[in-house]
Amino acid sequence: VAPRPDAIPELLSMTIALRAPIKDTDAVGTVIEARVSGDVRRRGKVVIPNGSPVRGRIRRLERSGASGEFNVGLEFTEIEVNGNALRYYADFLRVDKAAGIRASLSDEVLVKAQTIHLPELPGVASFFVQGETFVVPSGFRMVWRTRELVR
């Protein structure tokens, strides 16, 4: 099956890096931008060039639970490939290792351990950040796998 001309092929692994830092003082809805880190290839051909812009918004930014971590959600909806804006439809796989940033939250509650996982939504990276305040730095990397565009 040939890929649709208005969609990126499915099942491609890609890493994107934030262009600007995200802070606890930012507002939900703030526009964010990342760049593809490294050429993304399919069958030996570059389908998404290194540096391609990926755009979206801060979807969630709130304190989580008694331990005070922040629940951060970044939603990416558009990728620009060779000058064409395409719908970004991908599954968030993981974040780079960074101090205080985790994909899940574990707490010891008396003698019972509890792990909280955030819902998985296409195009949305959800993770926890520790601290009273925080900055997710410019260059922070996230790994994604593209999926078929659903209509």
N, C-alpha and C positions, 0 to 999 in steps of 0.2 A: 504494500500500500504506500503510495507516494505521500509525503508530508504535504499538508495544506500550505499554500503560499502565504497565508496570513498568520501562521502559527510556527513556533519553534518545534523541532522534532521532540518526541517523548523519550524518556529514559536516558537523558544526557545528564551527566554529573557536572556541576559547575560550582565554582567558588566566587562569591562576590564580596567586595570590601567597601565599607562605608566611606563616603567622601568627606563627611564632616562628623564631628562628635555629636552624640545624643546625651542630653543632661536631664537630670531629674526635674529641672525647672522648665523643660520644653512642654508644650501643650499637645494633647491628643489632637490629631489632625494635621500636625506640622508636616510639611513636605520634606521627604528625605531622598537622598540619592546615593547609589552605590555604583561601583564599576566591576565588570567581570574581570576576574584575576586569572589570566592565562587563556589561551585559545581553547575553545570548546570544539571538539572534533567529532564527526560522525563518518565512519567508513573512510578515515584518512583525510577528509575534507573539513576545513574550518567552516563551521556553521554559525558560530558566535565568536567574533574576534575579541582578543584581549582588549580591555578598556571600554567595551560596550556599556553605555549607561543603563542602569536599572533604577526605576523611579517608584516611589510609593509614599506612604504616610505613616506616622506613628499611630498605631491602632489602639494601644493600651499602655497606660503608665500609671500604676497604682501600687500602694502598699499592700503587702500580702501577709496575712496572719500575724500571730503574736510576735514572731521573731523579727518582723519589720523589713523583710526583703522587699524589693520592688518587683512587680510583675510587669515585664516589658513585652509589648507586641509590636513588631514592625511588619507592615503589610506592603509587599511589592506587587505592583499591578501592571507595569509596563517595562519592556526592554527595547532598546533601540539597536537594531541590527542593520549595519550598512545603510544608515539613514532612514530606515523604516521603523516606525513605532509598532511593536507587536504586543499582544496580551501576554503578560508574564504569568504562567500557570505552572507552578512547581511545588514540590514537597520539601519542606525544611528538614534537613537531616541532622545537622549539628553546628555548633559554634566552635570557633577556635578556642583553645585553652587561654583564658585570661583571668587574672585575679578577681575573685568575687562574682564571676558570671557562670551560671550553671543552667543546664536544660531542665533539670528537675530539682525539687526541693525536698530534703529529708530532715525531719525533726525527730528527736527522741521525746516522746510524750509519756512521762512516768516510765513504765516498763514496756510500752508498746511503741514500735517504730511506725512512722507514717511517711509515705512518699507521695508527693503531689506532682502529677504530670499535667501540663497544660494541654488543652484540646488542639488537635492537629487540623489546620485549615490550609488549603492550597494558597501559596503566596504569603503566608504569615509565619514569621519566626517569633516564637514565644519562648522566653527564658526568664530566669530570676537573676537579680543583681543585689548583692549584699551591701549594706551600709545605710547611714542616715541620709547621705547624698551620694550621687554617683555621676560618672561620665563614662559612657561607652565610647572608646576613643575612635578617632578617624583611623581608617585602615583596618578596623575590626572586621574579621572575616567570618562568613557563614557559608556552609556547604548545602547545596540544593540538588534535587533531581527533578528534571522537567517531567511533566505529565501531559497526557493528551488533553487538548482543549475541549471542554464539554460545552455543548450548545443546546 
